């Protein structure tokens, strides 16, 4: 596609850009998105051997050094471009599977087996390193210089709450579509019909957006939710319908936090994390915090949340491409205003 006339408005310009890049890398090639933290694995996934991950189109290797700290670098050896995640870790150093070149936690080559000890490794034998951090049982990576800290979950520091981590799954959809979905309550009675959505009124009362805390911007709402089968373990109630007081908010670029409070005082906190592998594929994981008595097995609790996620995944994987981000490119109503605000802030962050 070639634009023969310049766009007349900012929104039209965004639309032209998105259409032009519909088969390209709108997210992966955006330099601004490189300056934020993304989850690429669970801490438990990284043990003695290196593992691979992909973030915004960049393939990386993750390994633990001699202090057990996580390190991340481009998953290619500078010698002959072997895949380093197929190698091994020795004394905290990453060893290439092809020729045995060995790299320290700082990314510097410290050993070339084919050379004698009196010949130092080439100065250019250096890995491209990325910043790493571990928080909430997750491994976070930033490709550039972080502009925001990893979002705060206040319940993580509260001893009355337990934290439950779940697997990192791959979804064949864009992180933009996932985030938009997680900010939306109007799909509950249509997509989540086998979990909690059947008792939900389809009409959404007016709500206001606000800063929920230092990390999250969103809204408060209340719903009546279906509480059959697996829902009883999550709500700790045998009633067929339960009332939920909830908040949903976003933290740029693609993180969503949902809080659920039941009349019993039980709270169920969900951190929903969407990480762009590339423009059309994403990692998804969620973390649960609960102030229960810990008597219910974690697998029983997350089974219901996994079922809800599976309903979202089935729907989202039918939708093509990256979500259009211009403010007038999609038709929206009052109930969509949190997503509209998220898209406005995201395009501002991306500089488009």
N, C-alpha and C positions, 0 to 999 in steps of 0.2 A: 504493500500500500504506500502511495506517495501523496502527501497532502499538497494539493495544488494551490490552495488559498490558506492564508494564516487563520487560526482560530479567532473568533470574535469575542469570546469570553473565556475566563479562567476555567469554568466548568467544561466548555467545549474543548479547550486545550487539553484538559485531563482526559477527556473522552478520546480525542485524536491520539494522544500518547498511548492510552491503553489499547485501542484498536490496533494501532501500529505495532504494539508489542504483544498482541494476542498470542502469537506463536513464539515469543521471545522470553526474556527474563526480567520482567518488571520488578520483581522483588530481589532476585539474586544479584542483579547488576546495580542495585541502588546502594551507593556507598554509605549513605546515612544509616541504613538498617544494620550495617556492620558494627555500629557503635552501641549495641545493646546486648544484654545477656539473654542467652537461650539455653534451654535444657536439651542435652543430646544423649544422656544416659542416666541410669540410677547409679548411685555410689556402689551399690551391691553388685552391679554388672561388671565392675572393673576390679579384678583381683590380681593374680600374678602375671597374666598374659596381657599383651596390648590388645585393644579393640579398635574398631573403626567407626566413624560416624560421618555424616555429611550435613553441613549447615550452609544454607544459601548458596548451594552449588559447589562448595569447597569441601573436598574430601580430607579428613583429618584422622590422625592416629592419637589414641589416648593411652597413657601408661602411668604407672605409679613409680616414683623414684625411691631412693633409699630411705627417705623420711616418710614414705607413704603418701606424699602429696601427689595430686593429679597434674599431669603435664599433657599439653596438646600441641600438635604441630601438623604441618602439611604431610599427608600420607604418601610421600614420594621421597625416595633417597636421592640426594643431589648427584650421586655417582652415575647410576644407570636407571634411575626412576623406578626402582623396585617398590612394591607395596610394603611399607614398613609395618603395617598392622599384621602382616603375615609372619613377622619376625618374632623375637623373644626379648625378654628383659633380663639383664644380668647386672647385679649390684646397682640397680636403679637406673641403668643405662639401656637405651634402646638399640638392639642389634639387628641390622638389615639381614633378611633371609637370603639375599643373592650373593653378596661378597663379604658379609660379616663386618662391614663398616659399623662402628659403634658410636652412639651419640649420647652426650650427657643430658641431664635435665635442662640445662641451659640451651640445648640445641647444637652445641659445638661437637664436631667430630673429634673423638679422643683416641681412636684406634683405627688403623687401616692394616688388616692382617697381611696383605701382600707386600707391605713396605717394611724395611728394617726399622728397628727401634730408634735409630738416630735420625730418621727422616720424619719430620712432623707431618700431620695431615694437612692437606691443602687449606689455605685460609678461607676459601669459598665453600668448604664443606660444612655448611651451617644450615640447620633446619629453619624453616619459617615457623616461628612459634606463635601461639594464640594464648590469650589470657584465660585462666581456668579458676573456678571456685566451686566449693562444695557447700550446699545449704539445703536443708529440708530433705536430706537423703538423696539429693540429686546432684548431677554434675552439670554446671553451667559454663558456657564458653562465650567469649566475646571476640570477634574477629578483628575489631579495631580498638578504639579508646572508649571505654564505657562513659556514656553521658548520664546514665541513671544507675543507682544501685540496684541490686537484686531486690524485688519487692518484699516488703515486710509483712509477715503473717503474725499478728500479735499473739495468737493462741499458741504458737510454737514455744513461747517462753512461759506459758502457763502450765504448771504441773498438774492441774486438774484435767488437762486435755492429753490424749494420746495421739500420736501421728501414725498413719498407715500409708505406706507407699505402694504403688501398683506398677505393673510392667510398662515399658515404653513401647507403644504400638506404632505401626506405620499405617497411615491413612492415605488413600489415593485421592486427595483433594487439597486445595490450597489452604494455607493457614489463615488467609483472609476470610474464606467462607466459614471456617471453623470458629473463628472469633465472633463473627457476625451471628452465627447460630447460638453460641453460648451466651450472648447478650440478649437473646430473644426469648420471651415467654409465650408468645402467641402460637408457637408450634406445639406446645405441650399437649393439647387435646387431640392433635392430629398425628403427630409422629410418635408420641410416647403412649400409645393406646394399650400396650401390653404391660406397662410398668405403673406409672402414677397418673397418667393424663386423663383418664376417662371422666373423672369427677370434676375436672377443671372447667369453670365457666369460660366461654370463649371471649366474652367482653372484657377488655382491659380498662380499668378506671384510669383517669388521668394521674400522672405521677410527675414528680420533679427530680431533676438531676442535681447531684451535689457531691462534694468531696466527702467520701465515706470515712477515710482516715488518711494518713500521710501518703499511702501508696495507691489507693483505689478510688476511682471516680465512677459513680453510678447512681443507683436508685433503690428505694425501699418499696416493697409490695407485699401483699398477703394473698394466699391462695388456699383453696381446699383441694387436697390431693388424694387420689385413690391410694388405698393402703392395703391392698390384697397381696397375698403370697409373700414374695420377698421383701415387700415394703415394711412388714411388721418388725423385722429385725433392725432396720434402719431407724424407724420411728420409736421403737420400743413401746408400741401400742397395738392392741388387737382390734381397734375400731376400724370399720371399713373405709372411712374417710377421716383424714386428719387435717387440722388447720396448721398452716405454716406461715410464720412471719419471716420474710426473706430480704436479703439485699443481693444485688448483682452489680459488680463493678469491673472496670478494666484498668490494666496497667500496661502502657505502651511497651513494645508494639502489639503483642499477641497473647497476653495473659489475662485470664478472667478469674475472679474470686466470687463464689456464691456462698452465702451464709444462710442456714436454715435453723430456725428456733421453733421448738414445739412447746405446747402449753405446759408440759411437764418440767420444762427447764432444760431439757436435752438440746444440745446444739450440735449440728453436723455441718462442718466447714469443708468446702470443696475448692481446691486450687486446680483450675483447668488450664493446662499448658499446651499450646500449639507452637511447634517449632518448624519453620520452613526448611525442609531438606532441599527443595528447589521451589519453583513457582507452583507446581502442580502436585507435589507430594509433601507430606508432613509427618513429623513425629507427634504422637499424643500420649500424654500421661496425666494422671490426676493424683492428687494427694488429699487425704482425708484427715481432719482433726475432729475429735469427739470428746465431750466431757462426760462420758458414761462411766460405769463402774468396771469397765474392762472385762466383764464377764462373758460378753458375746464375742465369739471368734472373729478375727479380722477378716478372714475369707468370707464368712457369712455376711458381714457388713458390705464388703466391696462387691459381692456377687450382684446385688441389686444395682449398684452404680455402674458396673460393667454392662448390665443389660440395658440401662438407659443410654450409655455411650454407644452400644451396638446399634440402637435405633437411630441415633444421630449419624453414625458412620454410614449406614445403609442409605440414608437420604442424601447426605452430602456427596457421596461418591457417584451419585447420578448427575450432579451439577457440573457443567463444563467450565474449564478455565478459572482464571482469577476473578474474584468478585470485583465488579466495576466500582471504583472508589470516588468518582465525581459526585458531588452533592445532588445533582439532578439526573444522573444516569439511571438511577433506579427509582421506582415509585415507592414512596414511603408514607406511612400514616403516623399518628400521634404515638402509637404503641412502639414504633421503631426508633424513637428519638435518641435512645442511648446508643444504638448502632450508628445512627447518623452522626452523632457527636464523636464517636470513636473514629469513624472514617474521616471526619473533618480534621481531627488531631493527627491521625496517621498520615494523611497526605501532606499536612504541614511539616511533620517530622521528616518525611521523605523528600520534601522540597519540590513537590509536583502540584 
